[in-house]
Amino acid sequence: MCALCGGAGFVRRPYPLDHPRFGKAEPCECALTESVDTRRARLERLSNLGALSRFTFATFSDEGRDRASHWYGRVAEAARTYAAAPAGWLVITGPSGSGKTHLAAAIANRRIERGDPAVFMVVPDLLDHLRASYDPEEGDLSFDQLFELVRNAPLLILDDIDAASGTPWAREKLFQVVNHRYNGELPTVFTTTQAPKALDDRVASRLTDDRLTQAIVLEGPHAGGYHQVGGLTRERLAEMQFRDFDLGGAGLRPEERHSLDAAFRSAMAYADAPKGWFVLQGANGCGKTHLAAAIANRALGRGIDVFFAVVPDLLDHLRASFAPGTEVAYDELFEQVRNAGLLILDDLGAQATSPWAQEKLYQIVNYRTVAGMPTIVTTDQGDEQLNKAHPRIVARILDPSAGSVVRILAPHYRLGRSMPANAGAPPRRAVGRRRE
């Protein structure tokens, strides 16, 4: 590794303050003497693009054929112009599935094709890397090396800047990167699902500076779509309406019968104004999935896109999507789930999961908590069991300020008390059961 640049291939030279190159990145001596093949390999490694190397301007245009092609042509041309000579900041905004990450990655890939460096960072991953870099045994680079690389990259692309939630430390590190590049007017590309002015005030004030920033606003895919992982087809979902929820039932105890009515009212109230978390706890077969599906049908009828995911199947799909040649790439599937208009996480349980799976699930949960996005969780686990299996997730979904938690008291509607309700959590609010 080069002692001057630490392998980055660029350095900042000690020019006087009034020099036009002060604070600018310049090629290191090692980069000036390397071969074309070596340079290309170094740039690809430095870029952090990985599987996103397939995202080019050509494939972006191909994907836009079924959309307003003339409009997509204009935004692609604006990005090409920036990629040819990066100057100032480019902010790409739009909903999930609109092509933000694809367009940003295409800019990085074009720069690498030209033999110029570009660093691509997904903001939550960047913050994770910075935390890990404090421990020299975990990170390839020290914290100072990584922080310097990101702050002074000749072209930096920060994907999902609106996903930078969490600790004050994380937000402060991100602001330091943004502020440093703002003061130096270093070429930077940002992607965000929110309007820049809706971000943290300090970051927003810099991203909305018209003197430095140009914006590309992407349109989203057709609203009201249904996606699922776990086998609940659109046709099956349509059979689970509020009108089909059986409010009768023989042999129910008074508190269980009361939960029947409470379940119906709670779910309908959430369907009328979905916001934040709606967590349904109770025995397997007691009605949780029916209520979640009924809410989903209401959302689809209003043009809101819905993603219904059985949690174990979702984690399996995310792992499988890492493999090359899969129909839906990992980053695309992850974005679909994370930014769905309404997300249903069905059957969150205490099953053993890998640290990777726990982290991916937590990233989805944390992102939607911060954004206040409508999310439904069903589980047959009590609070103690959930907290043992998913402590960080429980801190989000059971937070009273983030949404509602209801407990179904009724047993399985067919098996009755031969399959008792999970007693791991004290009752919160009585809710109902299903006839399905």
N, C-alpha and C positions, 0 to 999 in steps of 0.2 A: 504494500500500500504506500502511495506517495506520501512523503513526510510533509509536503507543502499543503496539499489539498485533501488528504485523508481518503483519496479514492473518488472524490466528487468530480474531479476534472476541471474545476473552476476555483478561482480565488478572488479575494478583494485586495487590491493593492493599496498601499498607504499614500494616496494622493492628498495634496492639500485640499482644504474645504472648498476653495473656489475652483478647483479643477473639474472639468465637465465629466470626468470618469470617476469622481469621488463616490464611493459607496456602490459602484456598479461591479457586477461579476465579470471576470475576464478568464480566458482559458489559462489553465495551469501549464507549466513547462512540459509536464508529462503528457498532457493532451495534445500539445503541438507536435510531439515527436512520435505518437503512436500510429500504427497502421490503420487503414480503413476498416478492416474486419475487427480489429481490437477496439476501435472507437465505437463501432456499431454495437458490439457486445456490451461495452461499458455503459453506453447510453440506454440500452434496453434494460440492463440491470438497475441502473440508477432511476429509471422512470417509474418503477414500481407498478407498471401497468399489468403485468401478468396476463391473465386471460383476456383483458381488454385490448390486447394488441390486434384483435380481429375487428375492432370498431374503427372504421375508416369513413371518409366522406362518401366513398362509392357505396358502401353498404347502407349508410344513412339514407342516401337518395333512393336506394332500392326499397327500403322499408317504408318510405313515404309515398309509394306509388298509389296506395289506396286512400290517401289523404288528399288534402288540397295541394297538389304537386307544385303549383306555382308559388304558393306561400312557403312551403318547405324548401323550395329552391332558393328563395330569397334569404331565409335564415341560414341555410347551409353556405351560401355565398358569403354572407357576413362573417361566418366562422372561418371560412377559407382565407378571407382577406386578413383576418387577425393572425391566423397560423403562418401566413407568408411573412409577416413582419410584426411580431407581438410588441405592442406599445400600450401602456396604460392597463386598465382593468377591463375585463369582460365578465359580465354577470348574466348567467343563463338561468331563467326561472321557468317553472311549469310544473304541472302535476305529475304524479307517478305514471310512467309509461309514455311520456311525451318525447323522450329522446335526449334529455339533458346530459346524462352520463355518456351516452354514445357520442354526442357532439363534442363534449369536452375531451374525451379520449381520442377522438379523431384529430383534434388540434395537437395533442401530444404526439400521436403517431406521425403526423405530418412533419413536425419538427425533428423527430428522430430520423425520418427518411432523409431529411436535408443535412443530417449530421450535427444537429444542434441539441443541447440538453433540455429536457423537460422532466419535471417531477410531478407525479400524479399521486395525490393522497386523499383517501376517504377520511373525512374529519374524525369520526369516532375511532377509526383504526389508528390515525395519527396520534390521538391523545393516548390510546393504549400503548403505542410504541414509545412515546415519550415517558410514560410511567415505567415501562419495562426497562428503559435505557438507564434508569437510576441504578439498576443492578447489572454490573458488568457481566455476570454469568448468564443473564437472560437475553440481553440485547447484543446485536452484532456491533453497534456503534454506541459510544458513550452518549449521555444526555447532551453534553455540549456539542459533540460532533453532529448528532441528528438535528438538534435545534438550529445549529448554524447552517446545515444543509438546507433545511426547509426555509429558513428566513431569507437566505441569499441565493436561492436557485435562480438561474437566469429566467426560467419560466416555471411558475408554480401553479398547479391546478388543485384546488380544494373542492372536492366533491361532497355534497350534502353538508354545507356549512350550517344549515339550520338544525342539524342533528347534534350540534355541540352542546349537550346538556351535561348535567352531573355536578361535579364538585366545583366550588369557586376556583380551585387550583386549575382545573381543566379549562374553565372559561378564561381565566387570566392568561394561561399559556397561549391559547388561540388568539386572544386579543393582542398579545405581544407580537405574534407572527404577523397578523393583519396590520397592526400599527407600524411595524418596521417597514413593511413593504409599501404601505401608504406614504410614509415619509420619504422613502427613496424612490417612489413612483416605479416600482419594479413590476414588470409584466406578470399579471396574475389572472387566473380564470376561476370563477366561483360558480357552483351550481346550488340551487335552493328551490324547494317546493313552495316556500313562502315568499311574499313580496319582500325585497330587501329592507324596507322601512319597518317591517314587523319583527325584525331580528333584535338582538340585544342593542340597546341604544348606542353604545360606543362603536360596535361593528356597523350598525345601520348607517350612522353618520358618515362613515367612510365609503361604504358601498353605494351610497346615493349621491356622491360628489360628482356632479355632471362634468366638472373640469377634467376628471381622471377616468370616469367610468362610462362605458357604453353597455346597453342591456339588450339581450335577446329574450323574448317572451315566447315560449312554445305552447301550443294548444295541446290539450290532453286527448286521450282516446274517448270514444263514445261512452257517455256516462250510463250507469245502470247495468253494467255487465256483472255476470256471476262467475266466480272462480272457486274451485274447491280442490282440496287435497284430503282424501280419506273416504271417498265413495258416495257422499250425499249428492246425488245428481240434482240438476235443476228441477226435473220432473218430480223426484221424491220430495224435494224441499217444498214444492207447491202444494203438496198434500197436507202439510203441517201448518194450518192456519189457526188463528185465534178461534174461529167459529167451530173448529174441530176439537178443541180442547174440552174434554169431558169434565163438567163441573159436578157431576154426581159421584157415586161410589158407595158401595155397601161395605159395612164393617169398619168404617173409619172412626177413629176416636175424635172427640170434639176438636182438639188442637190440630189434628190432621185435616179435618173437614174445613176448619177455618183457613188452613194453609192453602187449600184449593182455591178459595176466592182471592186470598191475598196474592197468590202467585199470578193469577190472571190480571189483577189490577196493577201490580208492580210492572209486569212485562208490557202491558199496554201503555202505561205511562211512559216507560222508556222508549217504546216504539214511536210515540207521538213527539218526543223531544230527545233523541239519542245524543248523549254527550258523556264523555268520560267512561268509567268502568261500570259494568253491570255483571256481577259475579253471582252465579247460581251454585250453591252447594247442596248436596243431598245424595241419597242412595242411588245406585245404578237403576235406571228404568223408572225413575219417579217423575219425569216430565221435563227435565232440564233442556234436553235437545229440542223437544217440541216447542218450548217457549222461545228458545233462541232462533229456531227456524221461522216461527211466526213473526218475530221482529224483523228478520231478514227479508221476508216477503213484503212487509210494509216498506222497508227501505228501497227494495227493488222497484216497487210501484211508484216511488217518488223520484226515480232516476239516480239513486245512490248506488255505486258499485259495492258489491259484497264479496268478501273472501271468507269461505267457510273451511276451516282447517281442523282436522282431528290431530291433536298435538303430536302423538308418536309418529303418525304418518308424515306430518309436516317436517319433522326433524330428519326422518329417513330421506325425504325428497331433497332437502337442502344438502345433505351429505352426498346423495347420488348426483346432484347437479354440478358437483365439482368435476365430475368425469368429463373428458373431452367428447364432443359429438352429441351431447344430450340435447333433447328437443328444446328445453328451456334452461338457459344458463343460470348458474347460482345467483349472480348479481341481479338478473332480471326477476327471478322468483322472489328473492329477498325483498326487492323494491316493491313488487306487487303486494306482498303480505304486509309490509311495514306501512305502506301508504294507502291501503284500501279505505274506501269511504266508511265502511263498516266491517270490522274484523271479528270473526267468531273463532275462538280457540276452544274447541270442544275436547273434553276428557283430559284436562290437565291433571296428571296423577303423580304418584310417588315412584313411578317406574325409574329404574336406574338409567341415568344418562351420562354421557361423557362430558368432561369440562367444556369441550368445543360446543356441544349441543346446548348446554346450559347458558353459555355466553351468547350464542346466537338468539336464543329465546329471550334472554334478558335484554339484548339490544332492541329487539322488537317491542317488548313491553315498555322499556324505558322511553323509547322514542315516542310511543303513542301516549304515554302518561304526560310527558312534558307538553306535547301538542294538544292534549285534551281530546284526542280522537276517539270516536265511539268504538268501544271494544267490549265484547261479551266473553266471559270465561265460564265454562261449566266444569265441575269437578265433583267426584264422589269422596274427596278427601276432606277431613276436618282441618282446622287451623294448625294444629300441632304437627300433623303429618305433612301438610303443605310446607310449613316453615322449615321442617327438617330436610325436605327434598329440594325446596326452591326458596331459600331465605331472602335473596335479593328481589326475586319476583314477588313474593308475598308482601314485602315492604311497599311495593307499588300498588298491587291490585287490591289489597285490603286496607289501603289508606282511606279513611272516611272522607277526606277532603277531595279525593280523586274520583269518587263515584259511589255506587251503592253495592252492598253485599247482602244477599238474601239467602235464607236457608230453607230448603224443602224438608218438611217433617214427614210427609207421607212415604210409605214404603213402596217398593216396586209394585206397579199397578196389577201385574198378573201374579207374581209370586207372593205378594203380601209380606207378612212379617217373617216368612222363611228366609227372606233376604233383608235383614234389618238395615235401617238408615245408619250411616256412619256417625258414630257418637264422638268423633274426635274434636268437635268444636261446639261451643255452647250456642243455643239458638240466638239468631239475630232478629230476623223478621220471619214470620211464617209465610211460606209460599207454597205453590201447588204441585200437582203431579199431572202426568199426561195420560192419555188413552191412545197409545201408539205402540 
